[in-house]
Amino acid sequence: MTMVKQLKVLIVEDSEDDASLLVRELRKGGFDVSFARVDLADDMRKALNDRQWDLVLSDHSMPAFNSFEAISVLKQSGLDIPFILVSGSIGEELAVAVMKVGASDFIFKDRLSRLVPAIERELKDAQVRQQRKLAEESLERNRAELKAIYDHTPVMMCTLDAERRVRYVNRAFTEFTGIPEKELLAGRACGVFGCINALDDARGCGFGPKCPDCRLREAVEETLKTGREHRDIEYRATLERNGTRRDVVLIGSTVRTSGPGDPQILLCLHDLTERIRMEDDLRFQGRILSNLSEGINLVRASDFSIIHTNPRFDAMFGYVHGELIGKHVSVLNAPNSGSPYDVADKIAVSLREEGSWHGEVRNITKSGEEFWCHASVTTMESSQYGKAYLSIHTNITERKRTEDALRASEVRYRRLFESAKDGILILDAETGMIQDVNPFLIEMLGYSHETFLGKKVWELGSLKDLFANQINFTELQKNEYIRYEDMALETSDGKRVEVEFVSNVYLVNNRKVIQCNIRNITERKMAEERIRIQLDELKRWQNVTVGREGRVQELKREVNELAVKAGEKKRYEEL
């Protein structure tokens, strides 16, 4: 049973009969329609303000209102809903003008069969725009959250300039060093820690005799010069502060945060001094630290409860750190055809049988927002948790949107191909097999679509003058471009068609294809022939007739007129 779709329509129309006709067409198309009709600007403003509408259907010309004014009223309301022009007497140029100022589509009243498909398309587009707006708002929130994280994260962070001098440090950095922020600023790299190697030279960090062996210094300098990022750089050093020394083990990462003209890097450091003493936890945490850029969670195999998440995972799903601990892993899964538990059970079967699972899964945040992830789940053993499943999540929502956009682009290309006013032939560049042909060429030559497909181009009779044999096609393969200004093709009923022919070779999915563009120039050739005949007659009159200047001038005018019709310049000066 077909589901009835609710549709709220504001109809801008002075004719009740025409409005009723539109409503009947919509209901016939499967919509449960609620509507209001207005034909004045003030009434339209009130209707837009008082109720929520899915779209506007508008006539163009009304006694006291028109579609241009209606679009202006809609824009002033700030609503982002489709505006479709439905008119019976508007010309093409005027319709284009209305489209340019904001109409989504144009439908003739005597062609209302297009109305329902047009509305469905525009409603989908409006939904996409709304989703994009929500995504942009989410992005702004994420940026604000990122700034808060930077200022409050327990990870030590500092910004270094091209000379490796400190421009900024976060609170975790000052707490670790025990040095006030003002004293840290303008210090050079590891020298601000009190690294004893930096004390061996008055110039500080990077100039001491042991500094060339420092992997963190090398990573910082390479990131500054080339922009290459580094992660998990181990930094072991002895620090001195107020006469007291201590040994530390830090793990650092570097990323450039500005362009070549003003190179700066963000240096992130984790203090692993205490953890290094715990070998078992070090192995366990090492696997997590190696994937800090992704969302990671650990699930106990016995009951599928979540026992660990990293900050990126918490942020990805919208939870406070620690809030997910103890919850069943199904809380992360968005409902599909089954329940979230069904999704978790399917993954569990694969883990029991294969030991791992990889694939795309639709997840859901705490606030109910659904998004796509690629999840990679493996089995591991831990002395603390026993058998567990380590899951690495990558948000692929943007990639999925890009794939959708690519599919939409392919649809647009197909529409251009189908509606082109030149003949288009697509060939396999290796075999010469015809892969596709557009309707214009089918109509021009009078062959069916099936007649073209499955044949090699030189096997089709109508194209015999272009590709008489495979040797000619080989020449096209070699040159990758051919242009014929003046050729003749033969239609299915034996008629001669004069054409221009251009072919190009390009790649589609890493495979070469040949696109042949064929333009019908028969009318132009006929005009040129008429010019030639008139010129011959003019010459004959000039050669054999004396005193008939009037006829000569008349012929010159005719030649000029034919030249203009053929798209050429006039052959004779104005008489």
Backbone torsions as a table, in degrees:
resi	resn	phi	psi	omega
1	MET	NA	127.6	-177.6
2	THR	-71.3	130.5	179.7
3	MET	-75.9	130.8	178.7
4	VAL	-77.1	132.6	-177.8
5	LYS	-98.6	126.7	178.2
6	GLN	-71.9	138.0	-179.0
7	LEU	-146.6	123.0	178.2
8	LYS	-106.9	115.0	-171.5
9	VAL	-120.8	130.3	170.5
10	LEU	-98.6	116.3	-176.5
11	ILE	-101.9	119.1	177.3
12	VAL	-97.8	97.9	-169.7
13	GLU	-159.8	134.9	179.1
14	ASP	-87.7	-11.5	-178.3
15	SER	-103.7	118.5	177.2
16	GLU	-64.4	-35.9	179.7
17	ASP	-63.3	-44.5	179.2
18	ASP	-65.4	-38.0	177.8
19	ALA	-63.5	-42.2	178.2
20	SER	-63.2	-37.5	178.1
21	LEU	-61.8	-41.8	178.5
22	LEU	-64.2	-43.6	-179.1
23	VAL	-62.8	-42.7	178.1
24	ARG	-60.8	-41.2	-179.4
25	GLU	-63.7	-39.9	179.6
26	LEU	-67.5	-42.1	179.1
27	ARG	-67.0	-36.4	175.9
28	LYS	-62.4	-30.9	179.9
29	GLY	-82.8	5.1	174.1
30	GLY	99.9	11.3	-180.0
31	PHE	-97.5	140.4	168.9
32	ASP	-91.9	102.3	-166.2
33	VAL	-96.8	130.7	163.6
34	SER	-119.4	136.0	-171.2
35	PHE	-149.1	166.4	170.3
36	ALA	-140.2	147.9	-179.7
37	ARG	-114.0	132.6	175.7
38	VAL	-134.5	156.2	175.5
39	ASP	-141.1	17.8	176.8
40	LEU	-133.0	151.4	-176.6
41	ALA	-61.8	-45.5	-178.5
42	ASP	-63.4	-40.0	178.4
43	ASP	-64.2	-38.1	179.5
44	MET	-66.7	-41.9	178.3
45	ARG	-60.5	-43.1	-179.2
46	LYS	-64.8	-42.7	-179.2
47	ALA	-63.9	-41.8	179.3
48	LEU	-65.7	-32.6	-178.7
49	ASN	-79.9	-32.5	-172.9
50	ASP	-84.6	-30.2	-173.8
51	ARG	-132.9	163.4	176.1
52	GLN	-96.6	130.1	-176.5
53	TRP	-121.5	149.4	175.5
54	ASP	-86.7	-33.2	179.3
55	LEU	-164.3	170.6	177.1
56	VAL	-120.3	129.3	171.1
57	LEU	-109.6	126.4	-172.7
58	SER	-134.2	135.7	166.1
59	ASP	-73.6	166.4	179.6
60	HIS	-88.3	-55.3	-170.7
61	SER	-110.7	121.8	176.0
62	MET	-130.3	162.5	-175.5
63	PRO	-54.0	-40.0	-175.8
64	ALA	-127.8	21.5	-173.3
65	PHE	-162.1	155.4	173.6
66	ASN	-146.6	174.2	-173.6
67	SER	-66.8	-32.9	177.6
68	PHE	-61.3	-44.3	179.7
69	GLU	-67.8	-36.7	179.7
70	ALA	-63.9	-41.3	177.8
71	ILE	-63.6	-40.7	178.1
72	SER	-60.8	-42.4	178.6
73	VAL	-62.7	-42.0	179.8
74	LEU	-63.7	-42.3	179.4
75	LYS	-63.5	-40.4	180.0
76	GLN	-63.5	-27.7	-179.6
77	SER	-72.4	-20.0	-178.4
78	GLY	80.1	3.8	-179.5
79	LEU	-81.0	141.2	177.1
80	ASP	-108.1	78.0	177.8
81	ILE	-127.9	153.4	-177.6
82	PRO	-63.6	145.2	175.3
83	PHE	-123.5	111.1	-176.9
84	ILE	-111.7	126.0	179.6
85	LEU	-85.2	124.8	178.4
86	VAL	-124.0	108.3	-174.8
87	SER	-142.0	155.9	179.7
88	GLY	-109.8	-12.2	-172.9
89	SER	-127.9	3.5	-176.5
90	ILE	-78.5	142.0	177.9
91	GLY	-81.7	166.0	-176.2
92	GLU	-62.9	-43.2	-178.3
93	GLU	-63.6	-40.8	179.3
94	LEU	-67.7	-38.5	177.7
95	ALA	-61.5	-41.8	178.0
96	VAL	-62.7	-39.9	179.4
97	ALA	-61.9	-41.1	178.8
98	VAL	-65.6	-39.5	178.1
99	MET	-62.2	-38.7	-177.7
100	LYS	-65.8	-32.0	-178.4
101	VAL	-86.8	-3.6	173.5
102	GLY	142.4	-4.5	178.1
103	ALA	-68.2	140.2	-179.6
104	SER	-79.3	-34.0	-178.3
105	ASP	-160.0	169.9	179.8
106	PHE	-134.5	128.2	-178.6
107	ILE	-126.3	131.0	171.9
108	PHE	-75.5	143.5	-179.3
109	LYS	-65.4	-25.5	178.1
110	ASP	-88.8	8.2	177.2
111	ARG	-132.7	51.6	-174.9
112	LEU	-72.1	-5.5	176.0
113	SER	-62.5	-21.6	178.8
114	ARG	-83.1	-10.5	-170.4
115	LEU	-65.5	-51.9	-176.5
116	VAL	-62.4	-48.9	176.7
117	PRO	-58.1	-39.2	-179.6
118	ALA	-64.2	-41.9	179.8
119	ILE	-64.8	-44.7	180.0
120	GLU	-60.0	-41.0	179.2
121	ARG	-65.1	-46.4	-176.8
122	GLU	-68.3	-33.4	176.5
123	LEU	-65.5	-39.1	176.2
124	LYS	-64.0	-42.9	178.9
125	ASP	-62.0	-40.3	179.5
126	ALA	-64.4	-38.1	178.0
127	GLN	-64.4	-41.3	178.1
128	VAL	-62.0	-42.6	178.8
129	ARG	-61.8	-40.8	179.2
130	GLN	-63.8	-42.1	178.5
131	GLN	-63.9	-39.0	178.5
132	ARG	-64.2	-40.6	179.0
133	LYS	-61.8	-43.6	178.9
134	LEU	-63.1	-38.3	179.4
135	ALA	-65.1	-40.0	179.0
136	GLU	-66.1	-39.0	177.0
137	GLU	-64.6	-38.4	177.6
138	SER	-64.5	-37.8	178.6
139	LEU	-62.5	-41.6	178.5
140	GLU	-64.1	-39.0	177.5
141	ARG	-64.0	-40.6	180.0
142	ASN	-63.0	-37.9	178.6
143	ARG	-63.0	-42.1	178.3
144	ALA	-64.7	-39.3	178.7
145	GLU	-65.8	-37.7	-179.9
146	LEU	-62.7	-40.9	178.2
147	LYS	-63.3	-41.4	178.8
148	ALA	-64.6	-39.2	178.6
149	ILE	-63.3	-43.2	-179.4
150	TYR	-59.7	-40.0	-177.5
151	ASP	-79.0	-21.0	-173.6
152	HIS	-123.5	0.6	-179.5
153	THR	-66.6	146.1	176.4
154	PRO	-73.7	-9.7	177.5
155	VAL	-74.0	134.8	176.6
156	MET	-71.4	129.4	-180.0
157	MET	-133.8	138.9	172.1
158	CYS	-147.5	151.6	177.9
159	THR	-106.6	130.3	-179.3
160	LEU	-115.1	144.2	177.3
161	ASP	-92.4	-170.0	-175.1
162	ALA	-62.7	-24.4	178.4
163	GLU	-95.6	11.5	179.9
164	ARG	64.8	27.6	176.5
165	ARG	-93.0	146.0	-174.1
166	VAL	-74.4	125.8	175.9
167	ARG	-102.7	-31.2	-176.8
168	TYR	-154.9	143.7	172.9
169	VAL	-134.8	149.8	176.5
170	ASN	-95.2	178.0	-173.8
171	ARG	-64.0	-39.1	179.9
172	ALA	-60.2	-34.2	-179.5
173	PHE	-66.5	-46.3	-179.3
174	THR	-67.5	-34.9	179.2
175	GLU	-66.8	-37.5	-179.4
176	PHE	-67.7	-45.5	-176.4
177	THR	-79.1	-24.6	-174.9
178	GLY	72.5	18.2	-177.6
179	ILE	-113.3	133.8	177.9
180	PRO	-60.0	152.9	-176.9
181	GLU	-58.4	-40.5	-177.1
182	LYS	-61.2	-35.1	179.5
183	GLU	-74.3	-27.7	-179.2
184	LEU	-75.6	-34.9	-175.4
185	LEU	-64.8	137.3	-179.7
186	ALA	79.5	-6.4	172.1
187	GLY	-70.9	160.6	-175.3
188	ARG	-98.9	113.3	170.0
189	ALA	41.2	-126.4	-172.4
190	CYS	-66.9	-13.7	177.3
191	GLY	-61.0	-27.3	-179.4
192	VAL	-69.3	-21.2	176.4
193	PHE	-72.9	-23.3	-170.1
194	GLY	92.3	26.4	178.3
195	CYS	-59.0	127.5	-175.0
196	ILE	-67.4	-23.2	177.6
197	ASN	-66.9	-31.3	179.2
198	ALA	-74.7	-15.7	-179.4
199	LEU	-83.2	-8.7	-176.8
200	ASP	-78.8	-9.8	179.9
201	ASP	-139.1	139.3	-176.5
202	ALA	-62.9	-23.9	-179.4
203	ARG	-77.5	-12.7	173.8
204	GLY	91.8	-151.2	-173.6
205	CYS	-56.6	133.2	177.4
206	GLY	97.5	-11.3	-175.6
207	PHE	-116.6	-6.4	177.4
208	GLY	-70.7	160.7	-177.3
209	PRO	-62.2	-26.8	179.7
210	LYS	-95.2	-7.0	-177.2
211	CYS	-61.1	-36.1	179.8
212	PRO	-58.2	-22.0	-179.8
213	ASP	-88.9	0.0	-176.7
214	CYS	-80.1	114.4	-178.5
215	ARG	-67.5	-32.8	179.9
216	LEU	-67.4	-41.5	176.9
217	ARG	-61.0	-42.4	178.7
218	GLU	-61.5	-42.6	-179.5
219	ALA	-64.4	-42.0	179.6
220	VAL	-62.1	-46.7	-177.8
221	GLU	-66.2	-39.3	-179.9
222	GLU	-67.4	-40.0	178.0
223	THR	-64.1	-39.6	177.6
224	LEU	-62.8	-40.8	-174.8
225	LYS	-80.2	-43.1	-170.0
226	THR	-112.1	-17.0	-176.2
227	GLY	86.0	-3.2	-179.7
228	ARG	-67.8	131.9	-179.8
229	GLU	-84.9	150.4	175.4
230	HIS	-128.2	145.5	177.6
231	ARG	-133.9	153.5	173.4
232	ASP	55.3	44.8	174.7
233	ILE	-85.3	119.3	-178.7
234	GLU	-79.1	133.9	-179.7
235	TYR	-128.8	108.3	176.4
236	ARG	-107.9	128.2	-176.7
237	ALA	-154.5	162.0	171.9
238	THR	-107.3	123.3	-177.3
239	LEU	-105.8	145.8	178.7
240	GLU	-127.1	130.2	179.4
241	ARG	-145.1	118.4	179.9
242	ASN	55.6	40.3	176.3
243	GLY	82.3	-2.5	-179.8
244	THR	-106.1	132.5	179.9
245	ARG	-109.5	149.9	174.6
246	ARG	-149.8	145.2	177.3
247	ASP	-92.2	136.1	-179.8
248	VAL	-132.0	154.6	171.6
249	VAL	-126.2	116.8	-179.5
250	LEU	-118.6	151.2	172.5
251	ILE	-115.2	125.1	-175.5
252	GLY	-119.5	159.8	173.0
253	SER	-140.3	150.7	-177.6
254	THR	-129.7	143.3	175.7
255	VAL	-150.6	134.6	179.7
256	ARG	-76.8	135.8	-175.5
257	THR	-113.6	3.2	177.7
258	SER	-147.1	171.1	-173.0
259	GLY	-76.4	177.9	-176.9
260	PRO	-58.8	-32.0	-177.4
261	GLY	-69.9	-25.1	-178.4
262	ASP	-142.7	68.7	-173.8
263	PRO	-66.6	129.0	172.8
264	GLN	-139.2	154.4	177.0
265	ILE	-131.2	154.7	172.8
266	LEU	-101.3	122.1	178.6
267	LEU	-106.8	119.8	178.8
268	CYS	-110.1	134.1	-176.5
269	LEU	-132.1	137.7	175.7
270	HIS	-116.3	132.0	178.6
271	ASP	-84.6	110.8	-179.9
272	LEU	-107.4	15.9	-173.5
273	THR	-57.1	-46.5	-178.6
274	GLU	-76.4	-39.2	-176.9
275	ARG	-67.1	-27.2	-177.7
276	ILE	-62.8	-21.2	-179.2
277	ARG	-81.2	-8.7	-177.9
278	MET	-111.4	93.5	-170.8
279	GLU	-62.3	-42.8	-177.3
280	ASP	-65.7	-45.5	178.3
281	ASP	-66.6	-30.5	178.4
282	LEU	-63.6	-43.5	178.2
283	ARG	-63.9	-40.7	-179.5
284	PHE	-66.6	-48.0	-179.3
285	GLN	-69.9	-28.5	-179.5
286	GLY	-60.4	-39.6	179.1
287	ARG	-65.8	-32.6	178.2
288	ILE	-76.1	-44.6	-177.9
289	LEU	-61.5	-30.8	-178.9
290	SER	-69.2	-10.0	-178.5
291	ASN	-128.6	34.2	-175.0
292	LEU	-61.6	-21.8	-178.8
293	SER	-77.0	-10.2	179.7
294	GLU	-111.1	164.7	174.8
295	GLY	-81.1	127.1	-174.7
296	ILE	-126.8	135.8	171.3
297	ASN	-140.6	155.9	-179.5
298	LEU	-120.9	131.7	-175.4
299	VAL	-121.6	132.2	177.3
300	ARG	-70.6	128.4	-174.3
301	ALA	-67.4	-29.2	-174.0
302	SER	-70.1	-34.8	-177.1
303	ASP	-134.4	4.0	178.6
304	PHE	58.4	32.9	173.2
305	SER	-91.0	147.1	-178.8
306	ILE	-78.5	128.2	-177.7
307	ILE	-116.9	-10.3	177.6
308	HIS	-160.0	142.2	171.1
309	THR	-140.3	148.4	173.6
310	ASN	-93.2	164.9	-177.3
311	PRO	-56.8	-36.7	-179.9
312	ARG	-63.7	-38.6	179.0
313	PHE	-65.9	-44.8	178.1
314	ASP	-59.0	-45.4	-179.6
315	ALA	-64.2	-38.5	-178.8
316	MET	-61.5	-38.3	-176.2
317	PHE	-100.0	-0.7	173.7
318	GLY	78.5	28.5	179.5
319	TYR	-110.8	152.7	170.5
320	VAL	-71.9	143.9	-178.1
321	HIS	-57.7	127.6	-178.5
322	GLY	96.8	-15.6	-176.5
323	GLU	-68.9	-28.7	-178.5
324	LEU	-82.6	-16.6	-175.8
325	ILE	-60.0	129.0	179.6
326	GLY	92.3	-14.4	179.7
327	LYS	-80.5	151.5	175.6
328	HIS	-68.1	140.7	-174.1
329	VAL	-61.4	-20.8	-179.2
330	SER	-64.4	-16.8	179.5
331	VAL	-63.5	-17.1	-179.0
332	LEU	-86.5	-14.1	-172.3
333	ASN	-94.6	132.0	174.8
334	ALA	-76.7	144.8	178.5
335	PRO	-66.9	129.5	175.3
336	ASN	-109.1	-127.4	176.1
337	SER	-71.3	-24.3	177.1
338	GLY	-118.1	-166.8	179.9
339	SER	-84.6	165.0	175.0
340	PRO	-56.1	-32.2	177.7
341	TYR	-65.4	-36.4	178.9
342	ASP	-61.2	-42.8	178.7
343	VAL	-61.6	-46.4	179.9
344	ALA	-61.9	-39.1	-179.6
345	ASP	-64.9	-40.2	179.3
346	LYS	-62.6	-42.0	178.2
347	ILE	-66.4	-38.3	-179.5
348	ALA	-62.1	-38.7	178.5
349	VAL	-60.8	-45.4	179.5
350	SER	-63.7	-38.6	179.5
351	LEU	-65.9	-39.7	179.3
352	ARG	-68.4	-37.3	-175.8
353	GLU	-86.0	-39.1	-173.5
354	GLU	-107.8	-20.9	-176.6
355	GLY	86.5	-6.0	179.8
356	SER	-156.8	165.5	175.3
357	TRP	-151.0	136.4	178.2
358	HIS	-135.5	135.5	177.3
359	GLY	169.2	-179.0	179.1
360	GLU	-94.5	139.2	-178.9
361	VAL	-140.9	141.5	177.9
362	ARG	-90.6	116.5	-178.0
363	ASN	-102.7	174.6	-179.1
364	ILE	-142.3	136.9	178.8
365	THR	-81.0	173.0	178.7
366	LYS	-59.9	-33.7	-178.2
367	SER	-83.2	-1.9	177.2
368	GLY	97.5	4.6	-179.8
369	GLU	-82.3	125.3	-178.7
370	GLU	-88.6	145.5	177.5
371	PHE	-154.6	162.9	-176.5
372	TRP	-100.1	138.7	175.0
373	CYS	-130.3	150.8	163.6
374	HIS	-99.1	122.6	-177.1
375	ALA	-112.4	136.7	175.0
376	SER	-122.8	113.4	-173.4
377	VAL	-116.2	127.2	178.8
378	THR	-128.6	159.1	179.4
379	THR	-93.5	138.2	178.1
380	MET	-143.9	162.3	177.4
381	GLU	-113.4	137.6	179.0
382	SER	-131.7	138.1	178.2
383	SER	-65.5	-24.2	-178.3
384	GLN	-87.9	-39.0	-172.7
385	TYR	-113.0	-6.7	-175.3
386	GLY	75.1	-145.9	178.9
387	LYS	-70.8	130.3	-177.8
388	ALA	-144.9	163.9	178.4
389	TYR	-113.9	120.8	178.2
390	LEU	-95.1	122.6	-176.3
391	SER	-118.4	129.7	176.9
392	ILE	-112.3	120.6	-176.2
393	HIS	-109.3	131.9	173.6
394	THR	-120.4	124.3	178.6
395	ASN	-71.2	116.8	-178.5
396	ILE	-114.8	21.4	-178.7
397	THR	-58.7	-44.8	-179.6
398	GLU	-64.6	-37.8	178.4
399	ARG	-63.4	-39.9	178.3
400	LYS	-64.7	-39.3	178.1
401	ARG	-64.9	-38.5	178.0
402	THR	-63.3	-40.7	178.3
403	GLU	-63.3	-40.2	177.2
404	ASP	-63.1	-41.0	178.9
405	ALA	-63.7	-37.0	178.7
406	LEU	-64.9	-40.9	177.9
407	ARG	-63.5	-38.9	177.5
408	ALA	-64.3	-37.3	178.4
409	SER	-64.0	-38.3	178.7
410	GLU	-64.3	-37.3	177.6
411	VAL	-64.3	-42.3	178.9
412	ARG	-62.9	-41.1	178.3
413	TYR	-61.8	-40.5	-178.5
414	ARG	-64.1	-38.3	178.9
415	ARG	-64.0	-40.9	177.6
416	LEU	-63.8	-41.1	179.8
417	PHE	-62.0	-43.8	-176.6
418	GLU	-71.7	-30.2	-174.2
419	SER	-100.6	0.1	-177.7
420	ALA	-60.3	144.3	178.9
421	LYS	-96.0	15.2	167.4
422	ASP	-118.5	151.4	174.8
423	GLY	-72.2	136.5	179.9
424	ILE	-128.1	131.6	-179.4
425	LEU	-127.3	128.0	179.0
426	ILE	-109.4	125.4	-177.2
427	LEU	-120.1	150.0	167.5
428	ASP	-73.0	121.6	-173.7
429	ALA	-68.4	-20.3	-179.5
430	GLU	-86.8	-41.5	-172.1
431	THR	-105.9	-18.6	-175.1
432	GLY	79.6	6.5	-179.6
433	MET	-71.9	135.0	178.4
434	ILE	-73.9	122.0	-178.8
435	GLN	-97.8	-31.6	-178.1
436	ASP	-161.0	156.8	178.0
437	VAL	-148.3	140.1	-176.5
438	ASN	-89.9	162.9	-175.6
439	PRO	-59.0	-32.7	-176.8
440	PHE	-63.3	-41.7	-179.8
441	LEU	-70.5	-35.7	176.8
442	ILE	-60.2	-45.5	179.6
443	GLU	-68.1	-38.0	-178.0
444	MET	-63.0	-43.3	-174.3
445	LEU	-97.4	-15.4	175.6
446	GLY	80.1	17.7	177.0
447	TYR	-102.9	154.2	178.3
448	SER	-77.9	162.2	177.8
449	HIS	-59.0	-39.5	-178.5
450	GLU	-66.9	-30.9	180.0
451	THR	-63.6	-36.3	-179.6
452	PHE	-73.4	-47.6	-170.6
453	LEU	-68.4	145.8	176.5
454	GLY	82.6	0.6	179.4
455	LYS	-110.9	150.2	170.5
456	LYS	-79.0	145.4	-167.3
457	VAL	-59.5	-33.4	-179.5
458	TRP	-78.2	-5.7	178.4
459	GLU	-88.0	-11.9	-177.0
460	LEU	-89.2	122.0	-172.8
461	GLY	-57.8	-38.4	-176.2
462	SER	-66.7	-20.2	-178.4
463	LEU	-105.9	17.1	-174.8
464	LYS	-63.7	-29.4	179.4
465	ASP	-74.6	-23.1	178.0
466	LEU	-82.8	-46.1	-177.8
467	PHE	-129.9	84.4	-177.0
468	ALA	-66.7	-27.0	179.8
469	ASN	-161.2	-179.8	-176.7
470	GLN	-68.6	-23.6	179.5
471	ILE	-63.7	-43.5	177.7
472	ASN	-61.2	-38.4	179.2
473	PHE	-66.5	-37.4	177.2
474	THR	-60.3	-37.5	177.2
475	GLU	-62.9	-39.8	176.8
476	LEU	-64.0	-42.5	177.6
477	GLN	-58.5	-40.0	-176.8
478	LYS	-69.7	-47.5	-174.8
479	ASN	-78.9	-27.8	-178.3
480	GLU	63.2	7.9	175.9
481	TYR	-159.8	130.4	175.4
482	ILE	-140.5	140.8	176.9
483	ARG	-137.1	127.3	174.1
484	TYR	-118.6	122.3	-179.0
485	GLU	-78.3	-26.2	-170.3
486	ASP	-147.1	99.2	178.1
487	MET	-136.2	164.8	179.2
488	ALA	-124.6	133.9	173.3
489	LEU	-113.3	162.3	-178.9
490	GLU	-115.8	128.4	179.4
491	THR	-77.6	172.7	-178.2
492	SER	-62.8	-25.9	179.0
493	ASP	-98.9	16.5	172.7
494	GLY	86.8	5.2	180.0
495	LYS	-79.3	153.3	-179.0
496	ARG	-95.7	130.8	178.5
497	VAL	-123.0	122.6	178.2
498	GLU	-83.6	133.6	-175.7
499	VAL	-139.4	159.1	162.6
500	GLU	-102.5	141.8	-174.0
501	PHE	-131.0	126.7	176.3
502	VAL	-133.1	133.9	177.5
503	SER	-128.3	144.9	177.2
504	ASN	-136.4	152.5	177.4
505	VAL	-111.4	132.4	175.8
506	TYR	-149.4	169.8	-175.5
507	LEU	-94.8	137.4	171.3
508	VAL	-131.8	114.6	-177.7
509	ASN	53.1	47.4	177.1
510	ASN	62.7	21.5	176.3
511	ARG	-130.3	132.5	-177.6
512	LYS	-73.0	137.8	172.0
513	VAL	-130.3	159.2	177.5
514	ILE	-114.1	125.9	175.1
515	GLN	-105.4	122.3	178.8
516	CYS	-107.6	121.9	175.4
517	ASN	-103.7	124.1	-173.5
518	ILE	-123.9	115.4	-176.6
519	ARG	-107.8	129.6	179.0
520	ASN	-76.5	116.9	179.6
521	ILE	-118.4	23.7	-177.0
522	THR	-59.0	-46.9	-178.7
523	GLU	-63.5	-38.4	178.4
524	ARG	-64.4	-40.4	178.7
525	LYS	-65.0	-39.0	178.9
526	MET	-64.0	-40.0	178.1
527	ALA	-64.4	-40.1	178.5
528	GLU	-63.3	-37.7	179.5
529	GLU	-66.3	-39.2	178.2
530	ARG	-64.6	-36.7	176.5
531	ILE	-61.8	-44.6	-179.1
532	ARG	-60.3	-41.8	-179.5
533	ILE	-64.4	-43.4	-179.8
534	GLN	-65.0	-38.0	177.7
535	LEU	-63.9	-41.3	178.5
536	ASP	-61.7	-43.0	-179.8
537	GLU	-65.2	-39.0	179.1
538	LEU	-61.9	-44.8	179.3
539	LYS	-62.3	-40.9	-179.5
540	ARG	-61.8	-43.7	179.1
541	TRP	-65.0	-38.9	179.4
542	GLN	-64.7	-34.5	-176.9
543	ASN	-78.9	-34.2	-170.6
544	VAL	-112.2	-8.2	-174.6
545	THR	-118.1	133.1	178.2
546	VAL	-117.2	135.6	176.4
547	GLY	81.7	11.1	-179.8
548	ARG	-110.4	48.7	-177.0
549	GLU	-58.5	-33.4	-179.3
550	GLY	-59.3	-44.9	-179.9
551	ARG	-65.4	-39.0	179.8
552	VAL	-61.8	-45.6	-179.7
553	GLN	-63.2	-38.1	178.7
554	GLU	-62.6	-44.1	179.2
555	LEU	-64.0	-39.1	178.8
556	LYS	-61.7	-41.2	178.3
557	ARG	-62.7	-41.4	179.5
558	GLU	-63.6	-41.4	178.6
559	VAL	-61.8	-43.6	179.1
560	ASN	-60.6	-43.0	-179.2
561	GLU	-63.6	-43.5	179.2
562	LEU	-65.7	-38.1	179.0
563	ALA	-62.6	-42.1	179.2
564	VAL	-63.5	-43.0	179.3
565	LYS	-63.1	-31.8	-179.6
566	ALA	-83.5	2.0	178.5
567	GLY	82.1	18.7	-179.8
568	GLU	-108.1	172.1	175.9
569	LYS	-76.8	156.5	175.2
570	LYS	-62.5	139.4	-178.8
571	ARG	-80.0	-24.8	-175.0
572	TYR	-128.7	151.2	176.4
573	GLU	-63.1	155.5	178.0
574	GLU	-59.4	138.7	-176.2
575	LEU	-87.7	NA	NA
